[in-house]
Amino acid sequence: MVRQKLKMVNIEETEKEFHDEWAKNIQPKEVPVIETFSVSTSPEAQWILKQLKDIEGKQLLELGCGAGEGAVYFAIKGAKVVATDLSPKMLNVVHEVASLHGTSLETKVCSAEDLSIFPSDSFDIVYAANLLHHVNIEKCLDEVKRVLRPGGMAAFWDPVAHNPIINVYRKMAQKVRTSDEHPIRRSQMVMFKNRFSQVKTRFFWLSTLIIFMKFYLIDRIHPSSDRYWKRILLQEKELRKLYRPLAFIDRILLKIIPVLGWLSWNIAIVVTKEDWDNEVF
């Protein structure tokens, strides 16, 4: 037990240092807040928005908020946002980004595995993008369930573990990743189903991963020199003609053969906490 706690502390310290250093190089004006939820190459966030529906006035907690793409967007849309991260310097960036977009939010330094600074049943929505593959998923989900109000929803999107091409990319992208990452595995879905009354999933980026091949083979961009996920947002206009037909193919393939989703890049997961009115006693 002591060894596990020490390991968790070491991982969190590594993550904090990595993201503090990353924050130094972020230009708040360049953080793609609107693009993350609107361009064609951000299908995960758009699908999640449709599941969450109206967020205005809702108490929303973001875990591992990074530069604030999600937190600031939700604040713009009228949610009462608390953005959390292990990195104080990232949270400073979030405040700057929020100010540039004419909005404000609250920030807290904390781990997604320990939300004890928040009372139980205190949020309508919990959101986390690219977070679960950095944390102990079971501990995080337990805390998410605790802080969600009955009937509340949590939304996640993260990379999937099973595509061999993406796994090669991960090995090549060492400078823009942390060593503790563990993408979502099919066997881990039981963790969500055991804790929440409703679990919805959607996979993204299957044949569309050809764009990653373009970045590497044609554009000659090494995975460690630039973050591909950021490039797909910022270059959406250039990529649109290639992306859209491939995304159409993906929708057909994943509808006909759903199991192919586990060879995708990302999975989006939206869960709902049991409402007291619907609990069976």
N, C-alpha and C positions, 0 to 999 in steps of 0.2 A: 504493500500500500504506500509506504514512504517513498519507495523507488518510483512508483507511478506518479506521485505528486511532484517529485523532483523533475521527472521527465516532462510533465505538463508545464511546470514553471519554466524549464529550459526552452521548450517549444514556444511558449508565449513570449519569452524574452527575445528569442530569435525573430519572431514575427514582428514584435514591436520595433526592434532595431532596423529590420528590413524596410518596414513601412515608414519609419521616421526618416530614413535615408531617401526613400522614394519621394516623400513629401517635399523634400528640399528642391527637387527638380520639376515640380508641378507648377505650371502657370495657371492660376485660377481662371483667367479669361478663356483658356483653351479646354477646360473641362467640359465634355460633351453632355450636358444635362438633358437638353431637349432631344438631341439625337438619340440618346440611349433608349428613349421611349417612342420614337417616331419614325426613324429611317427603316427602310426595308430590311437592312442587315441586322436589325435588333429584334428578331421575332420573339425571343424568350420574354423580354420585358413587356411587349405588347400583348402577348397571350395572358400573362399574369394580370395586367391591368384589366382585361376583360373579365377575368375571374373575380377580381376584387370589386369591380363595379364602382359605385360612388364612394369616394374616399373623403369627400369634403366633411370637415368637422370631426373626423375619426381620430382617435388616439393611436398613433402609429410609431412603432419602435423599429429602427433599422439596426441590424447587427453587422459588424464589420463594414462600416459605411464607406471606407476608403476616401476618395476625394469628394464624395457627396453627390454623385450623379443621381442616385435614387432618392436620398433624403431631401435634397433641394427640389427635385421634381415634385415629390409628394407635398412639400410645403407650398410650392407654387399652386398646386391644385386644391389647397385648402385644408390639408391634414394637419393635425397638431403633432409635430414630429420630434422624436427624441432619437438622435443619431449616436451610435456607440462604436467605439473602435479601441483596440489596444494602443494605438499610436496617437499620442497627444498632438504631434505635429500634423498628422492627417486631419485631426479635428479642427485645428487652426485653419487649414485649407478649406474645410467645409464651411466655416463661418464666412470666409472671404468669398467663396462661390455663392453662398446664399445672399450675401450683401449685393453682389454684382447682379443677381437676378431679382432684387427688390423684395426679398423675403427674409424670414428669420426662423430659427429652430433652436432646440436645446441639444447640447452634446454632453456625453458622459464617457469617461474612460472606463471600460470594463471588458471582461472576457465574455464571449458568447456561451461559455460553459458555466458561468456563475453570474446570474442576474439578480443576486440577492439584494442589490440596491433598489430594486423595484418590488412593490407589493404584488401579491398574487391577484389575478383577475383585473389587471390594470390597463391592458391595451386591447383595442379592437383588431389591430393588424400587426403582425410581425413580418418584416421583410428582410431577406438576406440574399445577396447576389455573390456568387463565387466565394462562399464562406465555408460551407459544410466540409469541403475537402481539405480544410485547414484545422478542423477541430474534432474532438470526440463527439461523434454524431449523437449517440445516445444521451450523453449529458446535456448537449445543446437542446435536443428535442424535449427532454424532461423540463428544462427551464422555460422553453418557449410555451409548452403546454401550461405551465404554472402561471406565467404572467398574462396569458390570453384570457379574455373574458369568455364566459360561456357563449357559444355561437361565433366566437372570433375566428379569424382566418390567419394562417401563416403561409408565406410564399417564398420559395427558394428556387434558385437555378444554379446549377453546378455542372462541371465536366463529368463525363462518363468514363469508366476505366477500361473498357474492353476493345477499343479500336487500336489495332497494332500500328497504324500509321501515325495516329495521334500520340501514341506512346513513344515513338521515335522522336517526334517533335518535342515532347516533354524532355527527353534526355538531351536534346540539342539546345533547349532554351533555359539552361541552368542559371544564367545571369538575371533573368527576369522572373524567376520562380524561387520558392523556398523549398528546402529539402524534405519537409514534413508532409508535403501534399499527398493526399490519397483520394483520387477521384471516386465518384459514386459507383458502387458495384450492384449488380442485380440482386444479390442476396441481402443487401441492406434495406430493401424496400419494406421488409417486414417490420423494421423499426418504426416506420411511419404508420403502418396499418395497425400496429399494436397500441398506438397512443392516440390516434385521432379517428373520429367517427366517419370522416369522409376524406378520401385521398384521390386527387386528380393529378395525372401526369401527362406530359407532352414532350416528345423528343425533337431536337432541332440540329441541323447541320449533318447531313449524311452525304449525298452526292455533292452538296454545296461545299464540302471540304476541298473540292478541286481548287477553290480560291486560295487555300493554304499552299497548294502545290504551285499555283501561279506566283505567289509571293516568293517562294523559295527558288523555283526553277527558272522563271522568266524575269521577275523583278530583282532577283539576286539579293533578297533580304534575309539575312540569317536570323533564325528564331531568337537568338540571344542578343541581337542588336536592336530589336524593336518588338513591341507587343502586338501580335497579330490581331488580337481581339479589339485593340484600340484602332488599328488600321482599318478594320472592316467597317467601323463607324465613320471615321473621318474621310474615308475614300468611297463612301456609299454611292455617290453620283457616278463615279468611274466604274464601279463594280456592278451597278444595277442591271445592265444588260446581260451580264453573265450570271448574276445571282438569281434573278427572278425565274428564269426557266428551270434552273437547277432546283430551286425551292419548290416549284410546281411538281417536279419529278419526285422530290422527297415526300411531299404530301401523299402522292399516289402510292409510292413504295411502302410507306409506313402504315397506310390504311390497309393495304393488301397483306403485308407481312409485318405485323407490329413488332415482332421480336427483333427485327433489324434495327429498331431504335437503340438497342444496346451497343450498336456499332457507331452511333452518332457521336458528335462532340459534346452536346449539352442535353441535360434533362431539366425541365421545369416541373416543380412539384407544388401543388397548392393543397393545404389541409385545413380542415375545419374542426374546431374543438366542440365536443358534445355540448349542446344547450341543455341547461338544467330542466327546461320544460319538456325535453324529449328523452330524458334519461329514464332507464328502466330500473325500478327498485324491486 
